[in-house]
Amino acid sequence: MSELPPLFTPFTLRGVTCPNRITLAPMCQYLADDGHPNDWHVAHHGRYATSGLGCAITEATGITADGRISPGCTGIYTDSQVEAWKPITALYRKQGIPIFMQINHAGPKGSTMRPWDGGGPLDPASDEKPWETVAPSAIPAREGWHTPRALELHEMAGIAEDFATAAKRALAAGFDGVQIHGAHGYLLHSFMSPWSNRREDAYGGPVENRMRLPLEVARAVRAAVPDDVPVLYRASCVDGEGGGLTLDDTVALARALKEAGVDLMDASGGGIPAGMRLAQMKTGPGFQVPYADRIKSETGLPTMAVGMITEPELANGIIAEGKADMVAMARQFLREPAWPYRAAQALGHPNPPSILPKLYAFYLRIAA
């Protein structure tokens, strides 16, 4: 029997083993009910829990009500939300697929409309009322947007505590671990970026200060969960055009996160300034893979590669060449929920049906 393609080899982080290296990337749905996932979310995840994935990461989930991106975003700040997430984690657990919750504070990009309503700041005259947003400095995320309030020094510990509490709730809801969202212009990324962080105290200025809050959050989350639970971190490794965050900054952050007990960095990019959309940064398939490669090679921290990874050969090559330990996709899974099975066939997996639930494998075998 031929060997497994590198993309289909298991990968272990602490006490959690992913059956392969394929990850469902977070996709905000904007359809929650007061922070609670509902039947839509169950249907959305049901498509992927039976697809042969290696692991899944749920959408950006607010650590507080004011930490959500929009009124339609999910939350993990009440006991009832813990219960609402349990049917979704059960879908993956029954298939042996680890599932992680992405915990987030939207910071200056909170209190916004759903994308199909324009995605801009909530209108005070609308039925869904805006809320106060916070950031490292009182700088709107985008021209014409609301101006966030600059966080006071005494509030920093509370942010870290809210992330830690959210992590505990995620485990109570059945998640195997958490991913701290430090990308795309949200609160932790806004502290890392000199474009949005103009502070002159211990949380601003040189990168050692700008990474202070992300590291405090990482340490608090690590301390809040058992030793065998993985903690991931998603970073925007560089800002969009006009921003100031560099890959050198992110390598320094990754090195410090590793010391703080973070187990993997999901290497994304963009989001600051908010007017620069990720689509405007794209140069081709796998355009962000070099971020994951450099972080992994220079720090030893495992990484996840993202960004226009759509074809099996590219995904497999990233793993085979040691550029990253996992690959993540979102829109490709919307187009093709059965992508892992196609990848297994294309890459010469010795038994492609074996990656699927037994029922699917049975039908595929009798149809062969």
C-alpha positions as CSV (number, residue, x, y, z in Angstrom):
1,M,0.0,0.0,0.0
2,S,1.3,3.4,-0.9
3,E,2.2,6.0,1.8
4,L,-0.2,8.7,2.8
5,P,0.3,12.1,1.1
6,P,1.7,14.6,3.6
7,L,-1.6,16.5,3.6
8,F,-3.3,13.4,5.0
9,T,-0.9,12.6,7.8
10,P,-2.0,13.2,11.4
11,F,-0.9,16.2,13.4
12,T,-0.9,16.5,17.1
13,L,-1.0,19.6,19.3
14,R,-0.8,18.8,23.0
15,G,-3.6,16.3,23.7
16,V,-5.4,16.8,20.4
17,T,-4.7,14.9,17.2
18,C,-6.0,16.1,13.9
19,P,-6.5,13.1,11.5
20,N,-5.1,15.2,8.6
21,R,-3.7,18.7,7.9
22,I,-6.8,20.3,6.3
23,T,-8.6,23.0,8.3
24,L,-11.9,24.7,8.0
25,A,-11.0,28.4,8.4
26,P,-13.3,30.7,10.4
27,M,-16.3,32.2,8.4
28,C,-18.4,34.8,10.1
29,Q,-22.1,34.1,9.4
30,Y,-23.7,37.2,10.9
31,L,-26.9,35.3,11.6
32,A,-26.7,34.6,15.4
33,D,-29.6,35.4,17.7
34,D,-28.3,37.7,20.5
35,G,-25.0,36.0,20.3
36,H,-26.5,32.5,20.1
37,P,-25.7,30.1,17.2
38,N,-28.9,28.6,15.8
39,D,-30.2,26.1,13.2
40,W,-28.4,28.0,10.4
41,H,-25.1,27.4,12.2
42,V,-25.9,23.7,12.7
43,A,-26.7,23.3,9.0
44,H,-23.6,25.3,8.0
45,H,-21.3,23.1,10.1
46,G,-23.1,19.9,9.3
47,R,-21.7,20.2,5.7
48,Y,-18.1,20.1,7.0
49,A,-18.3,17.7,9.9
50,T,-18.9,14.9,7.5
51,S,-16.4,16.1,4.8
52,G,-13.2,14.4,6.0
53,L,-11.6,17.5,7.5
54,G,-8.6,17.4,9.9
55,C,-10.1,20.1,12.1
56,A,-12.4,23.1,12.1
57,I,-12.3,26.6,13.6
58,T,-15.6,28.4,14.1
59,E,-16.3,32.1,13.3
60,A,-15.1,35.0,15.3
61,T,-17.0,34.8,18.6
62,G,-17.3,37.7,20.9
63,I,-15.8,37.4,24.4
64,T,-18.3,40.1,25.5
65,A,-21.4,41.5,23.9
66,D,-19.5,44.7,23.0
67,G,-16.7,42.5,21.6
68,R,-18.8,41.3,18.7
69,I,-18.3,42.7,15.2
70,S,-22.0,43.1,14.5
71,P,-25.3,42.3,16.3
72,G,-25.5,39.1,14.2
73,C,-22.2,37.7,15.4
74,T,-21.9,34.8,17.8
75,G,-20.8,35.2,21.4
76,I,-19.5,33.1,24.3
77,Y,-20.3,35.3,27.3
78,T,-23.4,33.7,28.7
79,D,-24.3,30.2,29.9
80,S,-27.1,30.0,27.4
81,Q,-24.6,30.5,24.6
82,V,-22.5,27.7,25.9
83,E,-25.6,25.4,25.6
84,A,-26.3,26.7,22.1
85,W,-22.8,25.8,20.8
86,K,-23.1,22.2,22.1
87,P,-25.0,20.7,19.1
88,I,-22.3,22.1,16.8
89,T,-19.4,20.7,18.7
90,A,-21.2,17.4,18.9
91,L,-21.4,17.2,15.1
92,Y,-17.6,17.3,14.8
93,R,-16.8,15.1,17.9
94,K,-19.0,12.3,16.5
95,Q,-16.8,12.3,13.4
96,G,-13.5,12.4,15.3
97,I,-12.7,15.9,14.1
98,P,-11.3,18.4,16.6
99,I,-13.0,21.8,16.7
100,F,-11.7,25.1,17.9
101,M,-13.5,28.3,18.8
102,Q,-12.1,31.5,17.6
103,I,-12.4,34.0,20.5
104,N,-12.4,37.7,19.6
105,H,-12.8,41.2,20.6
106,A,-13.7,43.4,17.6
107,G,-12.2,46.5,19.1
108,P,-12.5,49.5,16.7
109,K,-14.3,47.3,14.1
110,G,-17.2,46.5,16.3
111,S,-20.7,47.9,16.3
112,T,-21.1,47.5,12.6
113,M,-23.8,46.4,10.2
114,R,-24.0,43.0,8.6
115,P,-22.0,43.0,5.3
116,W,-25.1,42.8,3.1
117,D,-26.5,45.8,4.9
118,G,-23.4,47.8,4.0
119,G,-20.9,46.7,6.7
120,G,-20.5,50.3,8.0
121,P,-21.1,51.6,11.5
122,L,-24.5,50.9,13.0
123,D,-26.9,53.9,12.6
124,P,-28.2,55.3,15.9
125,A,-31.6,55.6,14.2
126,S,-31.8,51.9,13.3
127,D,-33.5,49.2,15.3
128,E,-30.1,47.7,16.2
129,K,-28.4,50.3,18.3
130,P,-24.7,51.0,18.2
131,W,-22.5,50.5,21.2
132,E,-19.2,52.1,22.4
133,T,-16.1,50.6,20.8
134,V,-12.6,50.6,22.2
135,A,-9.1,50.6,20.7
136,P,-5.5,51.3,21.7
137,S,-6.0,54.9,20.4
138,A,-9.0,57.0,19.4
139,I,-8.6,56.4,15.7
140,P,-11.5,55.3,13.5
141,A,-10.8,52.0,11.8
142,R,-11.9,53.6,8.5
143,E,-12.7,57.2,7.4
144,G,-16.2,58.1,8.3
145,W,-16.5,55.4,11.0
146,H,-17.2,55.9,14.6
147,T,-14.2,57.0,16.8
148,P,-13.4,54.3,19.4
149,R,-12.5,55.2,22.9
150,A,-8.8,54.6,23.8
151,L,-8.6,52.0,26.5
152,E,-7.3,53.1,29.9
153,L,-4.3,51.2,31.5
154,H,-6.5,49.8,34.2
155,E,-8.7,48.1,31.7
156,M,-6.1,45.9,30.1
157,A,-6.3,43.2,32.7
158,G,-10.0,43.0,32.2
159,I,-9.6,42.4,28.5
160,A,-7.2,39.5,29.2
161,E,-9.6,38.1,31.9
162,D,-12.5,38.2,29.4
163,F,-10.5,36.2,26.9
164,A,-9.6,33.7,29.6
165,T,-13.3,33.4,30.7
166,A,-14.4,32.9,27.1
167,A,-11.8,30.1,26.7
168,K,-13.2,28.3,29.7
169,R,-16.8,28.6,28.4
170,A,-15.6,27.3,25.0
171,L,-14.3,24.1,26.6
172,A,-17.6,23.8,28.5
173,A,-19.4,23.9,25.2
174,G,-17.4,21.0,23.9
175,F,-14.6,22.7,22.0
176,D,-11.2,21.0,21.9
177,G,-9.3,24.3,22.1
178,V,-9.4,27.9,21.2
179,Q,-7.9,30.3,18.7
180,I,-7.2,33.8,19.9
181,H,-8.1,36.3,17.1
182,G,-5.2,38.7,16.7
183,A,-5.8,39.6,13.0
184,H,-7.8,41.6,10.5
185,G,-8.0,44.9,12.4
186,Y,-9.7,43.7,15.5
187,L,-8.6,44.7,19.0
188,L,-5.4,42.6,19.4
189,H,-4.2,43.4,15.9
190,S,-5.0,47.1,16.4
191,F,-2.5,47.0,19.4
192,M,0.2,45.4,17.2
193,S,-0.1,47.9,14.4
194,P,1.6,51.2,14.7
195,W,-1.0,52.6,12.3
196,S,-3.8,52.2,14.9
197,N,-1.7,52.2,18.1
198,R,-0.4,55.7,18.8
199,R,0.0,55.2,22.6
200,E,2.9,56.7,24.5
201,D,2.7,54.4,27.5
202,A,3.8,50.8,28.1
203,Y,1.3,49.5,25.5
204,G,2.5,51.6,22.6
205,G,5.6,52.6,20.6
206,P,8.2,49.8,20.0
207,V,7.0,46.3,19.1
208,E,7.8,45.1,22.6
209,N,5.2,47.4,24.0
210,R,2.7,46.9,21.1
211,M,2.7,43.1,21.7
212,R,2.1,43.5,25.4
213,L,-1.7,43.1,25.4
214,P,-1.6,40.2,22.9
215,L,0.9,38.4,25.2
216,E,-1.1,39.2,28.3
217,V,-4.2,37.7,26.6
218,A,-2.2,34.6,25.5
219,R,-0.8,34.0,29.0
220,A,-4.3,34.4,30.6
221,V,-5.9,32.0,28.2
222,R,-3.0,29.5,28.6
223,A,-3.4,29.6,32.4
224,A,-7.2,29.2,32.1
225,V,-7.2,25.9,30.2
226,P,-5.8,22.5,31.0
227,D,-2.2,21.6,29.9
228,D,-3.5,19.2,27.3
229,V,-5.7,21.8,25.5
230,P,-4.2,23.6,22.5
231,V,-4.2,27.4,22.2
232,L,-3.9,28.8,18.7
233,Y,-3.3,32.4,17.7
234,R,-4.4,34.0,14.4
235,A,-2.3,37.0,13.4
236,S,-2.3,39.5,10.6
237,C,1.4,39.1,9.8
238,V,1.4,42.4,7.9
239,D,-1.0,45.3,7.6
240,G,-2.7,46.3,4.4
241,E,-1.1,49.0,2.2
242,G,-0.6,52.1,4.2
243,G,-0.2,50.2,7.5
244,G,3.0,49.8,9.5
245,L,3.1,46.3,10.9
246,T,6.0,44.3,9.5
247,L,6.7,40.6,9.3
248,D,9.7,41.2,11.5
249,D,7.2,42.4,14.2
250,T,5.1,39.3,13.8
251,V,8.1,37.0,14.0
252,A,9.0,38.6,17.3
253,L,5.4,38.2,18.4
254,A,5.4,34.5,17.4
255,R,8.6,33.9,19.4
256,A,7.1,35.5,22.5
257,L,3.8,33.6,22.0
258,K,5.6,30.3,21.9
259,E,7.2,31.2,25.2
260,A,3.7,32.1,26.6
261,G,2.4,28.6,25.7
262,V,0.7,29.2,22.4
263,D,0.9,26.1,20.2
264,L,0.4,27.3,16.6
265,M,0.2,30.5,14.7
266,D,-2.4,30.9,11.9
267,A,-0.6,33.3,9.6
268,S,-3.0,35.6,7.9
269,G,-2.7,39.3,6.9
270,G,-4.5,42.6,6.3
271,G,-7.3,44.4,8.0
272,I,-5.5,47.7,8.8
273,P,-6.2,50.2,7.5
274,A,-9.8,48.9,7.3
275,G,-10.4,50.3,3.9
276,M,-7.8,47.9,2.4
277,R,-9.6,44.7,1.7
278,L,-7.8,41.4,1.6
279,A,-8.8,41.0,-2.1
280,Q,-6.7,44.0,-3.0
281,M,-3.6,42.4,-1.5
282,K,-3.8,39.1,-3.4
283,T,-1.0,38.2,-5.8
284,G,-1.8,34.6,-6.5
285,P,-2.5,31.2,-4.9
286,G,-0.8,30.7,-1.6
287,F,0.2,34.4,-1.4
288,Q,0.4,34.3,2.4
289,V,2.3,31.0,2.7
290,P,5.7,32.8,3.0
291,Y,4.5,34.3,6.3
292,A,3.8,30.9,7.8
293,D,7.1,29.6,6.4
294,R,9.3,32.3,7.9
295,I,7.6,32.2,11.3
296,K,7.9,28.4,11.5
297,S,11.5,28.4,10.3
298,E,12.7,31.2,12.6
299,T,10.8,30.5,15.8
300,G,10.0,26.8,15.7
301,L,6.4,27.6,16.4
302,P,4.0,25.4,14.3
303,T,2.0,27.4,11.7
304,M,-1.1,27.3,9.6
305,A,-1.0,28.6,6.1
306,V,-4.0,30.4,4.6
307,G,-4.8,32.5,1.5
308,M,-6.1,31.3,-1.9
309,I,-5.2,27.7,-1.2
310,T,-7.7,25.9,-3.5
311,E,-5.9,23.0,-5.2
312,P,-4.7,19.8,-3.6
313,E,-1.3,19.9,-5.1
314,L,-0.5,23.3,-3.6
315,A,-1.9,22.3,-0.2
316,N,0.1,19.1,-0.2
317,G,3.3,20.8,-1.3
318,I,3.0,23.3,1.6
319,I,3.0,20.5,4.1
320,A,5.6,18.3,2.2
321,E,8.1,21.2,2.0
322,G,7.7,22.0,5.7
323,K,6.4,25.5,5.0
324,A,3.5,25.1,7.4
325,D,2.0,22.3,9.6
326,M,-1.7,22.9,8.6
327,V,-3.5,24.5,5.7
328,A,-6.8,26.3,6.1
329,M,-9.5,27.1,3.6
330,A,-12.9,28.9,3.7
331,R,-14.4,30.0,0.4
332,Q,-13.1,26.8,-1.3
333,F,-15.2,24.8,1.1
334,L,-18.2,26.9,0.4
335,R,-17.8,26.0,-3.3
336,E,-16.8,22.4,-2.6
337,P,-17.7,20.9,0.8
338,A,-16.3,17.5,-0.3
339,W,-12.8,19.0,-1.2
340,P,-10.9,16.6,1.1
341,Y,-12.2,13.6,-0.8
342,R,-11.2,15.2,-4.1
343,A,-7.8,16.0,-2.7
344,A,-7.3,12.4,-1.4
345,Q,-8.1,11.1,-4.9
346,A,-5.9,13.6,-6.7
347,L,-2.9,13.0,-4.4
348,G,-2.9,9.3,-4.5
349,H,-4.3,8.5,-1.1
350,P,-4.3,4.7,-0.8
351,N,-7.9,4.6,0.4
352,P,-9.8,7.9,-0.2
353,P,-13.1,6.7,1.1
354,S,-11.5,6.0,4.5
355,I,-11.3,9.7,5.3
356,L,-15.2,10.0,5.2
357,P,-17.9,8.7,7.5
358,K,-18.5,5.0,7.2
359,L,-21.8,5.5,5.4
360,Y,-20.3,7.7,2.7
361,A,-17.4,5.3,2.3
362,F,-19.8,2.4,1.9
363,Y,-21.7,4.1,-1.0
364,L,-18.5,5.2,-2.7
365,R,-17.1,1.7,-2.6
366,I,-20.2,0.0,-4.0
367,A,-20.4,2.7,-6.7
368,A,-16.7,2.1,-7.7
